[in-house]
């Protein structure tokens, strides 16, 4: 080994010895690589010198923390994984209590059970999200045991902002409220409109942000997690949404001026019986029904204040003394179409947000047909008395998480963020056609002798709800909410399936509270 090479080896070795610190490992290795490239050192000598001193920064993952959430990311930034979770714990108090308010009779059915004053774990979820190979993003979230099921699970190809692809189970692009996370909605519960949206379904979606202030998404999806019937479930469902935020287009960071348009066309199967029946004692009548759609009063109050059902196919008795066979494997088909309009106007700590949807349902089973139109709407006002700006949390056509100006800290006298809100909402059902089925709930007319059912065409239904609420955001991980809601039914109603009740309900008042944490 000549003198120059000896000197190079000595210098390289000294540099590497001093480069025990991670921050210098890359530069030391670069020096050795340069000497190899110039022919001062052979490749074997370079490998020998750098043995045991490979850059640690190239392989050591980095732990990142943001707003109480931790993510493990590879040193090159191409791969990451983060843990997510949420828990919403509620208490709900209804002014309709016990059989006395319902005029006696049994009140232990599943509809009146919704009126019980109760604690409830509304949501408990755990999941992971992250990316791999830089351009692929993923999220997997499951509901915890007790309600164990997949909440969402999808993969995005997100190399370009303008065009991205998503596959899996995810929220379909219809409904502004629905697309805002339950962690970030102002009130405890979403409005009547959300009870008509497709929600989280299996499918494929193309989406993107073609230019500043504009978003779009279009999906093809499957309504049921598993296909129930090749005939009823044989057609694909479609949904699409596009939004513009004029404030963002103009570069105004203090305001949100958002408009959006959405549409959907869905065909799917619903069961008309839970199991086959065999009997020689009951008559062959059409008693099996499939539910087309329903409404529950705002705030998760009384169940089935409206419900539409289509009859199943009639049971058949082949001959005297033979068993009655009810074809429960045959499914009813439901077709749903809807158009939605949405808007947000927000300036500083004040916002107005609203949506309107006009849709129609049609359920068929053989010759049986039940159809009706629905209109759902809400207008919500909010104001942060602590001065937070709504525009700070607007991203990608929806509101994301809110971060207080000053997180809750008693020692410093900080309260966090406090929002006052009011929402007016309603639904209307009209243009009903019933031939082989029934409408239930609060109706404009009833079958003789009944106070919650009509088996002919022409009945209408509806309700209006007014909710006042407060949202206290202590920090990005902790929120407390309180809501008071009054629902006025358009028509008097005797809750479904209550035996012996003589009184009817025309309104409901709910007081509810939530403690939630998320990460």
Secondary structure, 3 states (H helix, E strand, C coil): CCHHHHHHHHHHHHHHHHCCCHHHHHHHHHHHHHHHHCCCCCHHHHHHHHCCCCCCCCCCCEEEEECCEEEEECCCCCCEEEEEEEEEEEEEEECCCCHHHHCCCCCCCCCHHHHCCEEEEEEEEEEEEEEECCCEEEEEEEECCCCCEEEEEEEEECCCCCCEEEEEEEECCCCHHHHCCCCCCCCCCCCHHHHHCCCEEEEEEEEECCCCCEEEEEEEEECCCCCCCCCCCCCCEEEEEEEEEHHHHCCCCCEEEEEEEEEEEEEEEEECCCCCCCCCCCCCCCCCEEEEEEECCCCCCCCCCEEEEEECCCCEECCCCCCEECCCCCEEEEEEEEEEEEEEEEECCEEEEEEEEEEEEEEEECCEEEEEEEEEEEEEEEEECCCCCHHHHEECCEECCCCCCCCCECCCCECCEEEEEEEEEEEEEEEEEEECEEEEECCCCCCCCCCCEECCCCCCEEEEEEEEEEEEEEECCEEEEEEEEEEEEEEEECCCCCCCCCCCEEEEEEEEEEEEEEC
